[in-house]
């Protein structure tokens, strides 16, 4: 969906296709018909944005065959869909039985990560609607934090300079600007906005910035206003917002809360868990929810927040709650001022299939999330831009 900020700037709202199990081009096209088009119809929207996740083999196929890119673009247009952003964080196998830390491979010290990201940017430049000024690609925050010796950190830094040069070359060749946003995530080399400033300051500000994930921000107990100010002061653009909610246990010692959390401790994805006494306070951390439940995280220092992307519009099993208030604050900080600070908003709840009770109607759930986000955006004064 497209919106118009009060200052006239365009803002795009869509959802990320990494929720769907599709790792080849036919599967990606099939999910447009099975899910994305029905979501658009339920919303009554003229157009719906879909942030595509394309596995490595699919990206290779699209880069090697221009006809296949046009086939994908035609399928999008025929179903009232458009793509302004790609999620290039997972490389492949995102719906294997066990993903966990493999999602961070290859990292930015590996040549394959640079090649994949630039190929995604080339594909996106070809998919962008004709009247869209720029696209965005999100990527991992360099690497999982260990092992990360100085030589790999230096290799990654050089890769980021080459990334900026490659994006400039794509813009020169196609006339389309694509920006890459590094997504801070708990447990990684860059897990907070302060670390993003440390690692990314001094890079090309026109092409490299941050993909801010509101779930990750909440898990790290970052105050939304302070985080956005920190990025602005450093000149780091928020090229994309992933609109997402974490799960919170207000009293993690409560047996009912622990039982509900235990039902979220599933084997596929990593669910980093944190606790702190207040926003911006020191954070106690474990790498996965089972570790926290087995005694790895204290229960007397404040609430627990879990990296489990919860549906935006729905409450989890009581007494758990979500961090929807933090997401609302992030949206207000990015969109509620006199000028827009982020033009790509992507709902990214990829965990529907691992909920204790997966929905029978996935398209309906995604539509409800997007309606939730649309209501908050219009509440900030944005107008839906109909065709």
N, C-alpha and C positions, 0 to 999 in steps of 0.2 A: 504494500500500500504506500502511496505517496502522500506526503503532507507538505504544507507550506507554513514555515515559521512566520511570525508577525513581521519580521524584517524582509520577508520575501524569499529567504533561503529554502531550498528543497531539503526534505528529510524523508528517508526511506525506512519503512518497517517491513520486516519479513521474518521468516523462520529458517533455521538451519536444517539441511537435509541429512545431517549426520545421525538423526534419530532413526533413519531408515536403513535397512540392511541391503545395500546395493553397491557392489564393487566393480561392476562393468557398465558400459554405456547403455546397453539394453535395459539393465536393471534401473539405472538412473532415470531413463525415459519412462519406464514403467511406473516408477514411484510418482512421477508428475501426474499421471492419470489416476493412480490409485489413491493418492493422498492430497497432493498440492492443489489440484483443480477442485476437488470437493471442499477443501478448506476455504478456498477463495469464494466458492458459491455459498457456503454457509455464512460467510461474513458479509455477503452482498457487495463485495468489492469489485470495482472495474478491473483492477490489477492487483496481483499479490507478488510481493518479493519473496524469492526463495534463495537463501544463501547456500550454494551448492557445496557439498563435500564430495570431492572426486578422488578416489583412490589412485595410487601411483600409476597402475597399468592403464586406467582410463585417461589420465592426463597425457600419458605417452601417446595413446591412440589419437587423441584430439590434436596434439601438437604435430603429429606426423600426417594428419589427413584433414585438410581444410573442409572437405565435404562433410565430414563427421561433425565438425564444429557448426556448420550451417544447419545440419540436421537437428542438432540439439537446440540451436537458437530458434529454429522454426517450430519445434515442439513446444518450447516455452511460450512463444508468441501465440500459437494456436489455442493454448489453454489459459490465456490471460495472465501469464506469469512473466516475471522479468528477474534478471540476476544482476546485482550491482556489487556483490561481494562473494568471495569464496572462503571456505574454511580449509586452510592447508596445514592445520596442526596435526591431525592424524595422517599418517603416511599410507597405511593400508591395514587391513585386518581389524577395523575398529569394533566389529561385532563378533570377534572370536569368543569362545567360551571364557577365556581368561585374557584380559588386555593388560591391566595394571600398569607397571612402569614401562612396558614396551611402547606405550603411546608416545614416549619422549624420544624415540629412535626413528630415523637417524637424527642426531642433534646438530647444532650449528657448527660443530667442528668437523663435520662430515660433508664432503663435497656433494653428496646426494641430496642433502637438505637444501643447499643453495640452488641446485639444478631444479629440484621439484618446485621450489617457490617461484623461480623465474618462469618456469613452464606454466604454472598456475596463473601468473600474471599475464602471460601471452594469451592463454585461453580466455581469461576474463576480458581482456581488451577486445577480443573478437565477439564476446557475448553481450557486451554492454549495449543497452538501447542507444539509439542514435542521439537522443536528446539528453543523455546523462553526461555530466562533465568528467566524472572520475569514478574509479572503482577502488575496492579495498580487498586485501588478502590478509587473513590472520594466521599467525604462526606461533610456535612454541617459544617460551621465554629462555632461549639459548639451549638449555639442557636441564636434566635432573641435576640436583646440586652435587651429587657424588657419583663417580669421581670426576672432578673438574680441575685438573692440575693447570698450572700457569701456561704450559705450552698449548693445551687445547683451548684455553680462554683466548690466547693470542691468535690462534688459527681462526676462531669464531669471529673475532673482531675484524680480521682482514676479510672474512667472508661477507660481513655486513657492508663494508666499503664496496665490495664487488657487487653486492645486491643493489645498492643505490645506483651504481653505474649501469647495471643491467636494466633497472627500471627506467632510467633516463633514456637508454637506447630503445626500449619498447615504446616509450612516448614519442621519440623521434620518428620511429618507423610507422606508428599507427595513428598518431595524433591523440591517443587516449592516455590519460594519467592513471596509473595504478599505484596506490600507497600500500605499504605493508605495516601491519600492526603486531607488535610483540605482546603476547598475552601473559601478564604476570599470573603465576599459579603457585599455590602453597607447595613447598617442597622443592621448588626449582631454583636455578641460579638466580632468577628474578622472580620473587614471590610477592613483592610489595611495590607500590609506586615509588617509594624511596630508592629501592634497588633498581627500578627501571630508570630513574634519573641517573643513578651512578653508572649503569652499564650502557645507556643509550645516548647520554648527553654528548654533543659534538658530532653526531652523525647527521646526514642530510635531512633537515627538518621538513623539506618539501615532499619527501617520499617515504620516510621511516618515522614511525610513531608507536603508539600503544593501542592495542585492542584491550579495552577494559571489560573484564568479566565481573558483573556485580556480585555473583556468588562468591568468587574468589576474594573479592574485596571484603565481603562480609566475614568470610572464614578467617581472614587475617586480622579482623577487628579494626580495619581502617575506617576512620570517619570519612564519609563521602565528601564533605566540603573540604576537609584538609587534604584529601588525596587529589581532588581536582585542582585545588590551588597549587599543590606541589608540582603537578605536571605542567600547569600553565606557567608557573614561575621559571621552570626549566626550559620552556619553549618546546615541550613535547606534545604533539597533537594527539587527541583521541580519535583515531581514524575509524574506529568502530566500537560500538557498545554491544556486548552480548548481554541481553536482558535475561537475567537468571536469578534464582533464589536458592540460598542454602537452607539446610534444616538446622533448627536450633532446639536444644534441650535447656530450658531455663533452669531447671534443677536436675543436673545429671545424676544425682544420688537417688532420685525418686525411682523406685522399682518399676513403676509403670513406664516412665521415660526410658529406662534401660531396656525394658522388654521391647518397646517400640523401636528403639535404636538397633537392637539385635536383629530385628526383622529387615533392617536396611543394610546389614552387613553382608552383602552379596559378593560373589567371587569374580565378577567380570571387571569392574572398574575400581580404581583406587579412590578411596574416600578419606582424604586427609582430614584430620580432626584437630581443632584448636580450642583453647579456653583462655580467657583474659578477664580481668576485673572490670574493665571499661574500654571504650574505644581508644585507640592509640596507646594503650597500656602494654606492658610486656606480655608476650604470648607464650603459653606452653603448648607444645606441638607433638603430635605423633603422626606417622605416615599413613595409617589406615585405621578405619573405625574399629575393627576387631582388636587392634592393639590398645585402643583407648578403653574399650569395654573390659579388657583383661587386666586392667590396672595400670596401663601406661600413662594415663592422664589423670591429674587430680580432680576431685569433685567439689572442692571447697573454695575455688578461686573465682568462680563466675560461671556463666552458661557455657555449654559446649556448642560449637558450630561445626557442621559436617559438610564437606564438599560432596554433596549429593544434590544435583540439580533437581529441585522440586517444581512441579507445575505452578505457574505464576498465580493462577486463579483459585487454587484449591488448598485447603488446610490438610496437613499430614495427620497421621494417627495421633490423637490426644495422648499425652499432654504436649507433644511436640508442636512446634510452630515453624513458620518460615521467616526469612529475612526480607519479606516483601516491602517492609517499611524502608529498608536500606536501598532497595532497588528504586523505590519511588523517589527517594532523596537524590539518587544518582541522576535519574531522569530530569528532576527539577534543576539540578546543577548544570547539566549539559544543555538543556533545552529551554529553561525558564528565564534566561536572561535577555538582554537586549539584542544579543547576537547569538546565532547557533554555534555550538562548539563541536557537534558531532552530527554527521548527516546519514550515518548508516546504523540502524538499530536492528539487532537480530535476536529473536527469541531462540534460546539454545537449551532446550530441555531434551537431552539425548537419552535420559534414563527411564523413559516410559516403560520399556520392556523389562526392567529389573525392579520395578516397584513391587511391593508385596502382593498387590492386586493389580496387575497390568490391565489397562482399559480395554473393553471390547470394541470401543469406537475411538480409535486413535485420531482420526481426522477431526472428530468433534472436540476432543481434548485440545488439540493444537489450535483450533479455531477459537476456543474459549480463552486460551492464553493470549492470542493475538487481540481478541476483543478487550481483554483486561489492559493490555499495553495501549491499545488505541484510546481507551477511555482516559487513561492518565495523560496521554499526549494531548488530546483535545482539551483536557482540563488545564493544561499549561498554555493554552491559547493557540495551539497549532490547528490548522484547518485541513481536513482531508481534501486532497487534490484529485477530483474526479476527472475522468477523460471527457 
